[in-house]
Amino acid sequence: MAAITAIEAGPTVAGAFTAALTTLTSSDTITFNPGRKQLLVVRNPTGGTLNLNIDGADGTTVNVPGIGSVNVASGLTIAIPTLEVRAVVLSTISEYLKGVVTLTGASGCIVQMFNL
């Protein structure tokens, strides 16, 4: 299990900067910082669609206006087709990111997480 390190890309960063790539293993972690705008970018270089599951250990059930009770305990799964890229602004899925956040199911994908 590797901890994915966020890449600083906020307003204090000028011009080009290093943006390291990390290859996902069977289980990796990220640190969600609700005080920052964070962007998770995932590229699938493999020969088949992979399903990335993003799951905070403390996610349970949340009430969504107009929908009702939604269970977030199993995390959010994002399908990443072969040779494609998916990105998510983490604050938009914050209810899935309570506690230690684990990334599973997309071993071999290339990931970057930016603090904007």
C-alpha positions as CSV (number, residue, x, y, z in Angstrom):
1,M,0.0,0.0,0.0
2,A,1.5,3.3,-1.1
3,A,0.5,6.8,0.0
4,I,-0.1,9.0,-3.0
5,T,1.5,12.4,-2.4
6,A,-0.4,15.5,-3.6
7,I,1.4,17.7,-6.1
8,E,1.4,21.4,-5.1
9,A,0.0,23.4,-8.0
10,G,-1.7,26.3,-6.2
11,P,-1.4,30.0,-6.9
12,T,2.1,30.2,-5.4
13,V,3.5,27.9,-8.1
14,A,4.6,29.8,-11.2
15,G,5.4,28.3,-14.6
16,A,6.3,24.7,-15.2
17,F,6.7,22.3,-12.3
18,T,7.4,18.7,-11.7
19,A,4.3,16.5,-11.6
20,A,5.3,13.0,-10.6
21,L,3.4,10.0,-11.8
22,T,2.5,7.1,-9.5
23,T,1.4,3.6,-10.6
24,L,-1.4,2.3,-8.5
25,T,-1.0,-1.0,-6.7
26,S,-3.9,-3.2,-5.4
27,S,-4.4,-0.8,-2.5
28,D,-3.1,2.8,-2.1
29,T,-4.2,5.8,0.0
30,I,-4.7,9.5,-0.5
31,T,-5.1,12.3,2.0
32,F,-8.2,14.4,1.3
33,N,-7.9,18.0,2.5
34,P,-11.3,19.7,2.5
35,G,-9.6,23.1,2.9
36,R,-7.9,22.7,-0.5
37,K,-9.2,22.2,-4.1
38,Q,-7.8,18.8,-5.0
39,L,-7.9,17.1,-8.4
40,L,-7.3,13.4,-8.8
41,V,-6.3,12.4,-12.4
42,V,-6.2,8.7,-13.3
43,R,-4.9,7.2,-16.7
44,N,-5.5,3.6,-17.7
45,P,-2.6,2.4,-19.8
46,T,-3.7,-1.3,-19.6
47,G,-5.5,-3.5,-22.1
48,G,-8.9,-3.4,-20.4
49,T,-11.3,-1.2,-18.5
50,L,-10.5,-0.9,-14.8
51,N,-12.8,0.2,-12.0
52,L,-11.2,2.5,-9.5
53,N,-12.9,2.4,-6.1
54,I,-12.4,5.5,-3.9
55,D,-13.4,4.7,-0.3
56,G,-13.1,6.5,2.9
57,A,-13.0,4.2,6.0
58,D,-15.6,6.3,7.9
59,G,-18.2,6.7,5.1
60,T,-21.7,5.6,6.2
61,T,-25.1,7.0,5.1
62,V,-25.8,10.6,4.1
63,N,-29.0,12.4,3.5
64,V,-29.2,14.0,0.0
65,P,-31.9,16.6,-0.5
66,G,-34.4,15.5,-3.1
67,I,-33.1,11.9,-3.0
68,G,-33.1,10.8,0.6
69,S,-30.7,8.4,2.3
70,V,-27.6,7.4,0.3
71,N,-25.2,4.7,1.4
72,V,-21.6,5.8,0.8
73,A,-20.0,3.0,2.8
74,S,-18.8,1.0,-0.2
75,G,-17.1,4.0,-1.8
76,L,-17.4,5.5,-5.3
77,T,-16.4,3.4,-8.3
78,I,-15.2,5.1,-11.5
79,A,-14.8,3.1,-14.7
80,I,-11.7,4.0,-16.6
81,P,-11.7,2.5,-20.1
82,T,-8.5,1.3,-21.8
83,L,-6.1,4.2,-22.7
84,E,-8.4,6.8,-21.3
85,V,-8.2,9.3,-18.5
86,R,-10.7,10.2,-15.8
87,A,-10.4,13.1,-13.3
88,V,-12.4,14.1,-10.2
89,V,-12.4,17.2,-8.1
90,L,-12.4,15.5,-4.7
91,S,-14.5,18.1,-2.9
92,T,-17.4,17.0,-5.2
93,I,-17.3,13.5,-3.7
94,S,-16.4,14.5,-0.1
95,E,-19.0,12.3,1.6
96,Y,-17.1,9.3,0.2
97,L,-13.8,10.6,1.6
98,K,-14.4,10.4,5.4
99,G,-11.5,8.9,7.3
100,V,-8.5,7.1,5.6
101,V,-9.2,7.1,1.9
102,T,-8.2,4.0,0.0
103,L,-7.9,3.5,-3.8
104,T,-8.5,0.0,-5.0
105,G,-9.4,-2.0,-8.1
106,A,-7.3,-0.1,-10.7
107,S,-3.9,-1.7,-10.2
108,G,-1.6,-0.5,-13.1
109,C,-3.3,2.9,-13.6
110,I,-1.2,6.0,-13.5
111,V,-2.4,8.6,-10.9
112,Q,-1.6,12.2,-10.0
113,M,-3.3,14.2,-7.3
114,F,-3.0,18.0,-7.5
115,N,-3.5,20.6,-4.8
116,L,-4.9,23.6,-6.7
